[in-house]
Amino acid sequence: MIPRQRFLAPAALVAAFSCPAGAQSPPPCFPHDAVAQTLAEQHREKRAVSALSERGYVIELYTSEAGSWTLVLVTSAGVACLVDAGTGLQIDRARIGAPT
């Protein structure tokens, strides 16, 4: 049997992405695995960038070959919050430095 939260997560993610642009509500948060799976299955996005913030969060950027992207903040408890999403992603590879 599929856990109820797994079943509901994709619908909630779709609803989260359909909020009006000017809305100032807290970002929607879900279990990290559910976010990654939904982005892969419904948006064809894979994690392209992962970085540790100074406040201890993991920041992830998911991208697709079609140019869509999703920015996710992950807490130490494994909760992923959807910060923003968009289209038209362009990466200037000449300006990206190697991690130190």
Backbone as JSON Lines, residues from 0, in Angstrom:
{"i":0,"aa":"M","n":[0.84,-1.18,0.0],"ca":[0.0,0.0,0.0],"c":[0.88,1.25,0.0]}
{"i":1,"aa":"I","n":[0.52,2.24,-0.78],"ca":[1.26,3.49,-0.86],"c":[0.9,4.35,0.35]}
{"i":2,"aa":"P","n":[1.92,4.86,1.09],"ca":[1.61,5.74,2.22],"c":[0.81,6.94,1.74]}
{"i":3,"aa":"R","n":[-0.13,7.38,2.56],"ca":[-1.04,8.47,2.2],"c":[-0.27,9.74,1.82]}
{"i":4,"aa":"Q","n":[0.79,10.09,2.58],"ca":[1.51,11.32,2.25],"c":[2.18,11.23,0.88]}
{"i":5,"aa":"R","n":[2.64,10.06,0.47],"ca":[3.23,9.89,-0.87],"c":[2.16,10.08,-1.94]}
{"i":6,"aa":"F","n":[0.97,9.6,-1.66],"ca":[-0.11,9.72,-2.64],"c":[-0.54,11.17,-2.8]}
{"i":7,"aa":"L","n":[-0.56,11.93,-1.72],"ca":[-1.02,13.3,-1.76],"c":[0.05,14.28,-2.21]}
{"i":8,"aa":"A","n":[1.32,13.95,-2.03],"ca":[2.41,14.89,-2.32],"c":[2.39,15.42,-3.75]}
{"i":9,"aa":"P","n":[2.25,14.59,-4.79],"ca":[2.25,15.14,-6.14],"c":[1.13,16.15,-6.38]}
{"i":10,"aa":"A","n":[-0.05,15.88,-5.87],"ca":[-1.15,16.83,-6.04],"c":[-0.86,18.13,-5.32]}
{"i":11,"aa":"A","n":[-0.28,18.04,-4.14],"ca":[0.06,19.25,-3.39],"c":[1.15,20.04,-4.09]}
{"i":12,"aa":"L","n":[2.12,19.35,-4.7],"ca":[3.18,20.05,-5.43],"c":[2.61,20.79,-6.63]}
{"i":13,"aa":"V","n":[1.7,20.16,-7.33],"ca":[1.08,20.82,-8.49],"c":[0.33,22.06,-8.01]}
{"i":14,"aa":"A","n":[-0.38,21.95,-6.91],"ca":[-1.11,23.1,-6.37],"c":[-0.15,24.2,-5.96]}
{"i":15,"aa":"A","n":[0.98,23.82,-5.39],"ca":[1.96,24.82,-4.95],"c":[2.51,25.63,-6.11]}
{"i":16,"aa":"F","n":[2.7,25.0,-7.25],"ca":[3.24,25.69,-8.41],"c":[2.2,26.54,-9.13]}
{"i":17,"aa":"S","n":[0.94,26.41,-8.76],"ca":[-0.1,27.17,-9.45],"c":[-0.54,28.4,-8.64]}
{"i":18,"aa":"C","n":[0.18,28.75,-7.57],"ca":[-0.16,29.92,-6.77],"c":[0.11,31.19,-7.56]}
{"i":19,"aa":"P","n":[-0.67,32.26,-7.31],"ca":[-0.43,33.52,-7.99],"c":[0.97,34.05,-7.71]}
{"i":20,"aa":"A","n":[1.55,34.73,-8.68],"ca":[2.93,35.21,-8.57],"c":[3.13,36.16,-7.41]}
{"i":21,"aa":"G","n":[2.14,36.96,-7.05],"ca":[2.29,37.94,-5.99],"c":[2.0,37.41,-4.6]}
{"i":22,"aa":"A","n":[1.64,36.16,-4.48],"ca":[1.29,35.6,-3.17],"c":[2.49,35.6,-2.24]}
{"i":23,"aa":"Q","n":[2.28,36.0,-0.99],"ca":[3.37,36.09,-0.02],"c":[3.19,35.07,1.1]}
{"i":24,"aa":"S","n":[2.77,33.88,0.8],"ca":[2.62,32.85,1.82],"c":[3.93,32.09,1.97]}
{"i":25,"aa":"P","n":[4.1,31.38,3.1],"ca":[5.33,30.6,3.28],"c":[5.47,29.56,2.17]}
{"i":26,"aa":"P","n":[6.7,29.2,1.84],"ca":[6.87,28.21,0.77],"c":[6.31,26.86,1.2]}
{"i":27,"aa":"P","n":[5.74,26.12,0.25],"ca":[5.23,24.79,0.57],"c":[6.38,23.83,0.82]}
{"i":28,"aa":"C","n":[6.23,22.99,1.84],"ca":[7.29,22.05,2.21],"c":[6.75,20.63,2.27]}
{"i":29,"aa":"F","n":[7.58,19.68,1.84],"ca":[7.2,18.28,1.77],"c":[8.43,17.43,2.06]}
{"i":30,"aa":"P","n":[8.26,16.13,2.28],"ca":[9.44,15.26,2.42],"c":[10.32,15.35,1.17]}
{"i":31,"aa":"H","n":[11.63,15.4,1.37],"ca":[12.57,15.59,0.26],"c":[12.39,14.55,-0.83]}
{"i":32,"aa":"D","n":[12.26,13.29,-0.46],"ca":[12.12,12.23,-1.46],"c":[10.9,12.45,-2.35]}
{"i":33,"aa":"A","n":[9.79,12.92,-1.76],"ca":[8.57,13.16,-2.54],"c":[8.78,14.31,-3.52]}
{"i":34,"aa":"V","n":[9.49,15.35,-3.09],"ca":[9.76,16.49,-3.98],"c":[10.62,16.05,-5.15]}
{"i":35,"aa":"A","n":[11.73,15.36,-4.86],"ca":[12.63,14.91,-5.92],"c":[11.92,13.99,-6.91]}
{"i":36,"aa":"Q","n":[11.1,13.09,-6.4],"ca":[10.38,12.16,-7.26],"c":[9.36,12.89,-8.14]}
{"i":37,"aa":"T","n":[8.63,13.82,-7.56],"ca":[7.62,14.55,-8.32],"c":[8.26,15.43,-9.39]}
{"i":38,"aa":"L","n":[9.37,16.11,-9.04],"ca":[10.05,16.94,-10.03],"c":[10.56,16.09,-11.19]}
{"i":39,"aa":"A","n":[11.05,14.9,-10.89],"ca":[11.56,14.01,-11.94],"c":[10.42,13.48,-12.82]}
{"i":40,"aa":"E","n":[9.36,13.02,-12.19],"ca":[8.29,12.37,-12.94],"c":[7.38,13.36,-13.68]}
{"i":41,"aa":"Q","n":[7.05,14.48,-13.05],"ca":[6.07,15.39,-13.65],"c":[6.71,16.55,-14.42]}
{"i":42,"aa":"H","n":[7.95,16.89,-14.08],"ca":[8.59,18.04,-14.73],"c":[9.88,17.66,-15.45]}
{"i":43,"aa":"R","n":[10.28,16.39,-15.35],"ca":[11.52,15.89,-15.97],"c":[12.74,16.67,-15.49]}
{"i":44,"aa":"E","n":[12.71,17.1,-14.23],"ca":[13.83,17.85,-13.66],"c":[14.69,16.95,-12.78]}
{"i":45,"aa":"K","n":[15.99,17.16,-12.88],"ca":[16.96,16.44,-12.07],"c":[17.79,17.46,-11.3]}
{"i":46,"aa":"R","n":[18.31,17.04,-10.15],"ca":[19.15,17.95,-9.38],"c":[20.43,18.24,-10.16]}
{"i":47,"aa":"A","n":[20.69,19.52,-10.39],"ca":[21.86,19.95,-11.15],"c":[22.89,20.6,-10.24]}
{"i":48,"aa":"V","n":[22.44,21.23,-9.16],"ca":[23.32,21.96,-8.26],"c":[22.88,21.69,-6.83]}
{"i":49,"aa":"S","n":[23.86,21.52,-5.96],"ca":[23.59,21.36,-4.54],"c":[24.65,22.15,-3.78]}
{"i":50,"aa":"A","n":[24.23,22.94,-2.79],"ca":[25.17,23.76,-2.04],"c":[24.7,23.88,-0.59]}
{"i":51,"aa":"L","n":[25.64,24.03,0.31],"ca":[25.33,24.21,1.72],"c":[25.32,25.7,2.04]}
{"i":52,"aa":"S","n":[24.21,26.18,2.61],"ca":[24.11,27.6,2.94],"c":[24.8,27.88,4.28]}
{"i":53,"aa":"E","n":[25.07,29.16,4.54],"ca":[25.7,29.54,5.8],"c":[24.8,29.27,6.99]}
{"i":54,"aa":"R","n":[23.5,29.15,6.76],"ca":[22.54,28.86,7.85],"c":[22.3,27.37,8.02]}
{"i":55,"aa":"G","n":[23.02,26.54,7.28],"ca":[22.92,25.1,7.46],"c":[21.91,24.39,6.59]}
{"i":56,"aa":"Y","n":[21.33,25.09,5.64],"ca":[20.38,24.46,4.72],"c":[21.13,23.95,3.5]}
{"i":57,"aa":"V","n":[20.57,22.96,2.85],"ca":[21.07,22.53,1.56],"c":[20.18,23.19,0.51]}
{"i":58,"aa":"I","n":[20.79,23.88,-0.42],"ca":[20.06,24.54,-1.51],"c":[20.26,23.68,-2.75]}
{"i":59,"aa":"E","n":[19.15,23.29,-3.38],"ca":[19.22,22.45,-4.57],"c":[18.53,23.15,-5.73]}
{"i":60,"aa":"L","n":[19.14,23.05,-6.89],"ca":[18.54,23.55,-8.12],"c":[18.27,22.36,-9.03]}
{"i":61,"aa":"Y","n":[17.01,22.14,-9.33],"ca":[16.61,21.08,-10.26],"c":[16.36,21.72,-11.61]}
{"i":62,"aa":"T","n":[16.82,21.06,-12.67],"ca":[16.67,21.6,-14.02],"c":[16.22,20.51,-14.99]}
{"i":63,"aa":"S","n":[15.65,20.96,-16.09],"ca":[15.29,20.03,-17.17],"c":[15.96,20.48,-18.45]}
{"i":64,"aa":"E","n":[16.04,19.58,-19.41],"ca":[16.62,19.92,-20.71],"c":[15.76,20.93,-21.45]}
{"i":65,"aa":"A","n":[14.48,21.03,-21.08],"ca":[13.57,21.98,-21.72],"c":[13.75,23.4,-21.19]}
{"i":66,"aa":"G","n":[14.57,23.55,-20.13],"ca":[14.83,24.89,-19.6],"c":[14.06,25.25,-18.35]}
{"i":67,"aa":"S","n":[13.24,24.33,-17.84],"ca":[12.53,24.62,-16.59],"c":[13.48,24.39,-15.41]}
{"i":68,"aa":"W","n":[13.18,25.05,-14.29],"ca":[14.01,24.91,-13.1],"c":[13.15,25.07,-11.85]}
{"i":69,"aa":"T","n":[13.64,24.48,-10.75],"ca":[13.0,24.6,-9.45],"c":[14.09,24.76,-8.4]}
{"i":70,"aa":"L","n":[13.94,25.75,-7.53],"ca":[14.88,25.99,-6.45],"c":[14.27,25.46,-5.16]}
{"i":71,"aa":"V","n":[15.02,24.58,-4.47],"ca":[14.52,23.9,-3.28],"c":[15.47,24.14,-2.12]}
{"i":72,"aa":"L","n":[14.92,24.41,-0.94],"ca":[15.69,24.54,0.29],"c":[15.39,23.3,1.13]}
{"i":73,"aa":"V","n":[16.44,22.59,1.57],"ca":[16.26,21.36,2.33],"c":[16.78,21.57,3.75]}
{"i":74,"aa":"T","n":[15.95,21.24,4.73],"ca":[16.34,21.37,6.13],"c":[17.11,20.13,6.58]}
{"i":75,"aa":"S","n":[17.73,20.23,7.76],"ca":[18.47,19.09,8.3],"c":[17.55,17.93,8.64]}
{"i":76,"aa":"A","n":[16.25,18.19,8.76],"ca":[15.28,17.13,9.04],"c":[14.8,16.44,7.77]}
{"i":77,"aa":"G","n":[15.32,16.85,6.6],"ca":[14.94,16.21,5.35],"c":[13.66,16.76,4.75]}
{"i":78,"aa":"V","n":[13.26,17.94,5.18],"ca":[12.07,18.6,4.63],"c":[12.53,19.54,3.52]}
{"i":79,"aa":"A","n":[11.89,19.43,2.37],"ca":[12.24,20.25,1.21],"c":[11.16,21.3,0.98]}
{"i":80,"aa":"C","n":[11.58,22.56,0.93],"ca":[10.65,23.67,0.71],"c":[10.88,24.24,-0.67]}
{"i":81,"aa":"L","n":[9.8,24.41,-1.41],"ca":[9.88,24.93,-2.78],"c":[9.98,26.44,-2.71]}
{"i":82,"aa":"V","n":[11.13,26.98,-3.1],"ca":[11.38,28.41,-3.02],"c":[10.83,29.13,-4.24]}
{"i":83,"aa":"D","n":[11.12,28.62,-5.42],"ca":[10.63,29.24,-6.65],"c":[10.85,28.28,-7.81]}
{"i":84,"aa":"A","n":[10.24,28.59,-8.94],"ca":[10.38,27.78,-10.15],"c":[10.17,28.67,-11.35]}
{"i":85,"aa":"G","n":[10.69,28.25,-12.49],"ca":[10.53,29.06,-13.68],"c":[10.97,28.33,-14.93]}
{"i":86,"aa":"T","n":[11.14,29.11,-15.99],"ca":[11.55,28.57,-17.28],"c":[12.64,29.46,-17.87]}
{"i":87,"aa":"G","n":[13.21,29.04,-18.96],"ca":[14.21,29.83,-19.65],"c":[15.57,29.81,-18.97]}
{"i":88,"aa":"L","n":[15.89,28.73,-18.31],"ca":[17.18,28.62,-17.63],"c":[18.32,28.68,-18.64]}
{"i":89,"aa":"Q","n":[19.29,29.53,-18.37],"ca":[20.49,29.63,-19.18],"c":[21.68,29.56,-18.24]}
{"i":90,"aa":"I","n":[22.63,28.69,-18.53],"ca":[23.81,28.54,-17.69],"c":[25.03,28.99,-18.48]}
{"i":91,"aa":"D","n":[25.74,29.95,-17.94],"ca":[26.97,30.45,-18.55],"c":[28.12,29.61,-17.99]}
{"i":92,"aa":"R","n":[28.4,28.5,-18.63],"ca":[29.39,27.55,-18.13],"c":[30.79,28.15,-18.03]}
{"i":93,"aa":"A","n":[31.08,29.17,-18.81],"ca":[32.41,29.8,-18.76],"c":[32.62,30.55,-17.44]}
{"i":94,"aa":"R","n":[31.55,30.95,-16.78],"ca":[31.67,31.72,-15.56],"c":[31.56,30.85,-14.31]}
{"i":95,"aa":"I","n":[31.26,29.59,-14.46],"ca":[31.12,28.71,-13.31],"c":[32.48,28.17,-12.92]}
{"i":96,"aa":"G","n":[32.87,28.42,-11.7],"ca":[34.16,27.92,-11.21],"c":[33.99,26.56,-10.56]}
{"i":97,"aa":"A","n":[35.07,25.84,-10.48],"ca":[35.06,24.55,-9.82],"c":[35.0,24.77,-8.31]}
{"i":98,"aa":"P","n":[34.3,23.9,-7.58],"ca":[34.25,24.03,-6.13],"c":[35.65,23.94,-5.53]}
{"i":99,"aa":"T","n":[35.85,24.67,-4.45],"ca":[37.16,24.64,-3.78],"c":[37.15,23.71,-2.61]}
